[in-house]
């Protein structure tokens, strides 16, 4: 189902929902094993901890990738596939 806020120009111009994917920014995430704070980018679902080298992941917010017909073109095919795969593998709360 496509939300009412979607319009056909969003695929060309980029929609507000894809900004953290197309213009990523750094965030801090604490490793649950060693406690070290690591920098992760807003478009990355997981990373290797700089301290203990274990894979740490974070919950990716539900975003336009799940409903927008132009999402693949908007964010790029490789990023689209990687993020969609990581969102499908996340446990549901």
C-alpha positions as CSV (number, residue, x, y, z in Angstrom):
1,X,0.0,0.0,0.0
2,X,1.4,3.4,-1.0
3,X,0.8,6.2,1.5
4,X,-1.2,9.3,0.5
5,X,2.0,11.5,0.8
6,X,3.7,9.7,-2.1
7,X,3.7,11.4,-5.5
8,X,5.4,10.4,-8.8
9,X,8.0,13.1,-8.6
10,X,9.5,11.7,-5.4
11,X,11.3,9.0,-7.3
12,X,13.2,11.6,-9.3
13,X,13.7,14.2,-6.6
14,X,14.1,11.9,-3.6
15,X,11.6,11.7,-0.8
16,X,12.1,12.9,2.7
17,X,12.0,9.3,4.0
18,X,15.1,8.3,2.1
19,X,17.3,11.2,3.3
20,X,19.1,9.2,6.0
21,X,19.9,6.5,3.4
22,X,20.9,8.8,0.5
23,X,22.7,11.3,2.8
24,X,24.0,9.1,5.7
25,X,25.3,10.6,8.9
26,X,27.4,9.1,11.7
27,X,25.8,7.8,14.9
28,X,27.3,6.2,18.0
29,X,26.4,2.6,19.0
30,X,27.7,0.8,22.1
31,X,28.9,-2.7,21.7
32,X,26.8,-5.0,23.9
33,X,29.7,-7.4,24.5
34,X,32.6,-5.1,25.4
35,X,30.9,-1.7,25.9
36,X,33.0,0.2,23.4
37,X,31.4,3.1,21.6
38,X,31.6,2.7,17.8
39,X,30.7,5.0,15.0
40,X,28.1,3.6,12.6
41,X,26.5,5.4,9.7
42,X,22.7,5.8,9.4
43,X,22.5,3.6,6.4
44,X,24.4,0.7,8.0
45,X,22.5,-2.0,9.8
46,X,25.6,-3.6,11.3
47,X,29.4,-3.2,11.8
48,X,32.4,-4.9,13.4
49,X,33.2,-3.6,16.9
50,X,36.5,-1.8,16.9
51,X,37.2,-3.3,20.4
52,X,36.2,-6.9,20.4
53,X,35.7,-7.4,16.6
54,X,32.3,-9.0,17.1
55,X,29.4,-7.9,14.8
56,X,27.1,-5.4,16.3
57,X,23.8,-4.4,14.8
58,X,21.1,-2.0,15.3
59,X,17.4,-1.8,14.6
60,X,16.7,-0.2,11.3
61,X,13.7,2.1,11.3
62,X,10.8,1.2,9.0
63,X,11.2,3.4,6.0
64,X,10.1,4.0,2.4
65,X,12.1,1.0,1.1
66,X,9.2,-1.2,2.2
67,X,6.5,0.6,0.2
68,X,7.8,3.1,-2.3
69,X,7.7,1.9,-5.9
70,X,10.7,4.1,-6.8
71,X,12.9,3.1,-3.8
72,X,15.4,1.0,-5.7
73,X,16.1,3.8,-8.1
74,X,16.1,6.5,-5.4
75,X,18.8,4.9,-3.1
76,X,20.6,2.7,-5.6
77,X,20.1,-1.0,-6.3
78,X,22.9,-2.4,-4.1
79,X,22.1,-0.3,-1.1
80,X,18.4,-1.1,-1.6
81,X,19.0,-4.9,-1.7
82,X,21.4,-4.8,1.3
83,X,19.0,-2.7,3.5
84,X,15.9,-4.6,2.6
85,X,17.7,-7.9,3.4
86,X,18.8,-6.6,6.8
87,X,15.3,-5.3,7.7
88,X,13.7,-8.7,6.8
89,X,16.2,-10.4,9.1
90,X,15.4,-8.2,12.1
91,X,13.3,-9.7,14.9
92,X,9.8,-8.2,15.0
93,X,8.8,-6.5,18.3
